[in-house]
Amino acid sequence: MVTALFLSLIFARPLVISGVRVEGTKTLSKTEIKSILRIKRGDKYYPPLYNNNKLNLIRELRERGYFEAKIIEERVEEKDDKVYITLRISEGKRYRISAQYISWLAPDTAYYQRTISILHLPLPRYYASSELTERETKAIDFLRNIGYLNAEIQRITAEDSINKTCTVTHAITKGTRYVVKQMSIKGNSTVRRKIIEREITVKPGQYVSPAAILESIRRIYSTGLFTTVYHSYEFTDDSLISITFNVKERKTRYFRLQGGIYPFSLINLNAEGGHRNLFDNNQNLSIRIENGLEPFDRFIKLYGEVLYSEPYFFNTSLKMNLKLFGGTSKIDSSSYFGIESYLSHYWSQKSRTIMGLQWRKFLEGQFSDGITNKAIFGSIIDTRDNLLFPSRGFYLLVDLSRAGGILGGNYHFYKYQLSGSFYRQIWKPGGIFALRLSAGQIIPFNNSDIPAIEKFKIGGDGTLRGFRYSQFYSTDFFLFNTELRSMVSRKVGLNLLFDVFPQIEGKVWYSFGLGFRYFLPIGNLRVDWMYTPYRIGDKGYYGNLYINLGEMF
């Protein structure tokens, strides 16, 4: 009998799911139900997985305040090696939180008010476990970042089935508060210890802060001298802790080749080499050469620059950059060379500011000649949650400059440019709406002309897809790019794309298309096809294809 059953399990044809129907729930969308059940038409029917996930469906409803949710009817029908599943669910009433309490399981009340303010919710409101979890996580992070590494919060929910309300109690245990006894660094052989130490914000005698440790690791990484950075704890006493930063050095000398392809429009090739620790204090010297080639048109534009960076200018937190540059403009074939120097400062991990001066000498060109002296100011705020594939947050750029006037030179103008990128997740796991708004204006004074190289360049990948690279250039512009990004799988994504460029004179140019993404650890392989209804010369109607690495914004 056992042998026959065993053989039947081996040789029996697997059952295939032909249909799944869930009735009675208005709270969960069809997409959410599919995500939780993790079964769809055509899948093999595996009863243990199905039974576990149907319970997850009820658990999710209860996490949203439907404490009385249950399955009232279930049918699993087998026919011709196919399975038809029907679930009928009763959600019941959604419970409201009527009161919120704090149980402070510690002998003192230090930081009690701050913790309460983090956990507090305006009441009454519907119960939502995700909302409470978010507050509890913030409270735990707060306590751990002031030294209570073992802080925990246990949630206790008491339900009133008559009034359909509940009370929530947060039982807080702080535990021991730890102090940094000492710090050590391991793994550096050629990089001086001082370079690493100045990036570490945690000092002996301070309370342990995981956030400060992670910020120190980020700062050590930002030097560009290490491939690996991590930390470890050693508890030396009841309340004392030693921290070790482990690093793995990278080669100080480097050389790399890069390129971007805009099919049938432009090929960009870059060669760069340099030294990351020139004078043994994290100074960086790099030499870069760029070649812009337009196929079939003998269009070769060379550009080169030498960049020197001093990370701690006069032993301050300011970073000094000095750049020598020269080449030929892709706009009007003007040849030029110049020098630029600026100071930059990181106010936080998410914001920085630069100020500097630029001198540029034009050698020849149809539209540009003479000298431009310019003062530069720029600021960036970046709150994106992920630089490679952001799902929320924003990126804001403000770029201001003034040329001429008391600075001298042959050109006199003010130049303003603003750009903001915004991201919002509209469905899980990977449905993201991305929007970028950009605007700029150049205002001349003293009856000055504007060098073509200073004008805003619109067209091609990076600005207005579907049009030739730098199809338009003007002294003022407004541009917006929108993308609806979706993840088809963990490795593949598909996007809907729409770019609009309303010229100041009233003409509106636009393009739309599809994007394919293949997600890689170093960034997304991006393939965009954009269609434009405008025929400019012998191009148009068929659209342009763009292949690059990383999102356009």
MOJOBEL-V739331 format. One record per backbone hydrogen bond with DSSP energy under -0.5 kcal/mol. NH is the residue of the N-H (numbers start at 1). CO is the residue of the C=O. Records with the same first field share a line. If there is no record, write none. Layout:
BEGIN
NH: CO, CO
END
This chain:
BEGIN
5: 1
6: 2
7: 3
8: 4
9: 5
10: 6
11: 7
12: 8
16: 81
17: 43
18: 83
19: 83
21: 85
23: 87
26: 24
33: 29
34: 30
35: 31
36: 32
37: 33
38: 34
42: 17
43: 40
45: 15
46: 44
47: 45
49: 46
50: 46
51: 47
52: 48
53: 49
54: 50
55: 51
56: 52
57: 53
58: 54
59: 55
60: 56
61: 57
62: 58
63: 59
64: 60, 61
65: 62
66: 61
67: 65
69: 66
70: 90
72: 70, 88
73: 88
75: 86
77: 75, 84
79: 82
82: 79
83: 16
84: 77
85: 19, 83
86: 75
87: 21
88: 73
89: 23, 87
90: 70
91: 24, 89
95: 65
96: 164
97: 125
98: 96, 166
99: 166
101: 168
103: 170
104: 102
105: 103, 172
106: 104
112: 109
115: 111
116: 112
117: 113
118: 114
119: 115
120: 116
124: 97
125: 97
127: 95
129: 63
132: 128
133: 129
134: 130
135: 131
136: 132
137: 133
138: 134
139: 135
140: 136
141: 137
142: 138
143: 139
144: 140
145: 141
146: 143
147: 144, 208
148: 143
149: 147
150: 176
151: 148
152: 173
154: 171
156: 169
158: 167
159: 157
160: 165
161: 159
164: 160
165: 160
166: 96
167: 158
168: 99
169: 156
170: 101
171: 154, 169
172: 103, 170
173: 152
174: 105
178: 147, 176
179: 239
180: 206
181: 241
182: 241
184: 243
186: 245
195: 192
196: 192
197: 193
198: 194
199: 196
200: 196, 197
201: 199
205: 180
206: 203
208: 178
213: 209
214: 210
215: 211
216: 212
217: 213
218: 214
219: 215
220: 216
221: 217
222: 218
223: 219, 220
224: 221
227: 248
228: 248
230: 246
232: 244
234: 242
236: 234, 240
237: 240
241: 179
242: 234
243: 182
244: 232
245: 184
246: 230, 244
247: 186
248: 228
249: 187
250: 225
254: 274
256: 272
258: 270
260: 268
261: 547
262: 266
263: 261, 545
265: 262
266: 262
267: 293
268: 260
269: 291
270: 258
271: 289
272: 256
273: 287
274: 254
275: 285
276: 252
278: 283
280: 277
284: 309
285: 275
286: 307
287: 273
288: 305
289: 271
290: 303
291: 269
292: 301
293: 267, 291
294: 299
295: 293
297: 294
299: 294
300: 298
301: 292, 299
303: 290
304: 326
305: 288
306: 324
307: 286
308: 322
309: 284
310: 320
311: 309
313: 318
315: 312
316: 313
319: 344
320: 310
321: 342
322: 308
323: 340
324: 306
325: 338
326: 304
327: 336
328: 302
329: 334
333: 329
335: 364
336: 327
337: 361
338: 325
339: 359
340: 323
341: 357
342: 321
343: 355
344: 319
345: 353
347: 345, 351
348: 351
351: 348
352: 380
353: 345
354: 378
355: 343
356: 376
357: 341
358: 374
359: 339
360: 372
361: 337
362: 360, 370
363: 335
364: 335
366: 332
370: 362
372: 360
373: 408
374: 358
375: 402
376: 356
377: 400
378: 354
379: 398
380: 352
381: 396
382: 350
383: 394
385: 392
393: 423
395: 421
396: 381
397: 419
398: 379
399: 417
400: 377
401: 415
402: 375
403: 413
404: 373
407: 404
408: 405
410: 371
411: 371
413: 403
414: 443
415: 401
416: 441
417: 399
418: 439
419: 397
420: 437
421: 395
422: 435
423: 393
424: 433
426: 424, 431
427: 431
431: 427
432: 430, 485
433: 424
434: 432, 483
435: 422
436: 481
437: 420
438: 479
439: 418
440: 477
441: 416
442: 475
443: 414
444: 442
445: 412
448: 445
454: 451
455: 451, 452
456: 474
458: 456, 472
460: 464
463: 460
465: 463
467: 464
470: 459
471: 468
472: 458
474: 456
477: 440
479: 438
480: 500
481: 436
482: 498
483: 434
484: 496
485: 432, 483
486: 494
488: 486, 492
489: 492
493: 517
494: 486
495: 515
496: 484
497: 513
498: 482
499: 511
500: 480
501: 509
503: 501, 507
506: 503
509: 501, 507
511: 499
512: 531
513: 497
514: 529
515: 495
516: 527
517: 493
518: 525
519: 491
520: 523
523: 520
525: 518
526: 524, 548
527: 516, 525
528: 546
529: 514
530: 544
531: 512
536: 534, 539
537: 535
539: 536
541: 532
542: 540
544: 530
546: 528
547: 261
548: 526
550: 524
END
